[in-house]
C-alpha cells in the first residue's frame, strides 16, 4: 500500500500567514499609488485649457486671454468629473488653472479622491510659460501630489 503524501496543517498555516503579511504591506502602498494616479488625472484634465492659454498668450500677449475671447473656450467647465476654473492673467500677473474634484467624480471615476482635493497649476504670464503644480494640504502631506 502506498503512503499518501501532502501538506501538513502547520505548513498550510505558515503559507497563509506569509500571504497575510505580504497583503498587509502591499495594500497601503497600492492605495497611495492609486491616489497619486488620480491626482495625475486631474493634471491631465487641465491639458486642453492649458494649451488654449499658452496659444493665446503667445499670440495675443498677457492680459488678452479671458474666457470667450481670442481663441479661449467660453467657459472652463467640467471634464470627466473634474471642475476646472481659470483665472485670466492681467498684464504682468499669473495665470492660474485649478482642477477640483466634483461631487460626481469623487463617487465614481476619481475615487478615492474627495471633493476637497485640488490641483492648482500656475504660470507667470511671461513667455515661455512655466507651469508650477501645487496641491491641497492633504495631497502634499500624504505624498500623492504629482510633481
Residue pairs with C-beta under 8 A, 6 or more apart in sequence:
31 112
32 142
32 143
32 144
34 112
35 112
35 113
35 139
35 142
35 144
36 143
36 144
36 145
36 146
38 110
38 111
38 112
38 113
39 113
39 117
39 119
39 135
39 139
39 144
39 145
39 146
40 146
41 80
41 82
41 110
42 82
42 99
42 101
42 110
42 113
42 117
42 118
42 119
43 99
43 119
43 121
43 133
43 146
45 79
45 80
45 82
45 84
45 99
46 84
46 97
46 99
46 119
46 121
48 73
48 79
49 73
49 76
49 84
49 86
49 97
50 97
50 121
50 131
52 71
52 72
52 73
53 65
53 72
53 86
53 95
53 97
53 123
53 129
54 129
55 71
56 64
56 65
56 70
56 71
56 72
57 64
57 65
57 89
57 95
57 125
57 127
57 129
58 127
59 70
59 71
60 70
61 91
62 89
62 90
62 91
62 92
62 93
62 125
62 126
63 89
63 90
63 91
63 92
63 125
64 70
65 72
65 88
65 89
65 95
66 72
66 88
67 73
67 74
67 75
67 76
67 86
67 88
68 74
68 75
76 83
76 84
76 85
76 86
76 97
77 83
77 84
78 84
78 102
80 105
80 109
80 110
81 101
81 102
81 104
81 105
81 106
81 108
81 109
81 110
82 99
82 100
82 101
82 102
82 105
82 110
83 99
83 100
83 101
83 102
84 97
84 98
84 99
84 100
85 97
85 98
85 100
86 96
86 97
86 98
87 94
87 95
87 96
87 97
87 98
88 95
89 95
89 125
91 125
92 125
93 125
94 122
94 123
94 124
94 125
95 122
95 123
95 124
95 125
95 129
96 120
96 121
96 122
97 120
97 121
97 122
98 118
98 119
98 120
98 121
99 118
99 119
99 120
99 121
100 115
100 117
100 118
101 110
101 113
101 114
101 115
101 116
101 117
101 118
102 115
103 115
105 113
106 113
106 114
106 115
116 136
116 138
117 135
117 136
117 138
117 139
118 135
118 136
119 133
119 134
119 135
119 139
119 145
119 146
120 133
120 134
120 135
121 131
121 132
121 133
122 131
122 132
122 134
123 129
123 130
123 131
123 132
124 130
133 145
133 146
133 147
134 140
134 145
135 145
135 146
139 145
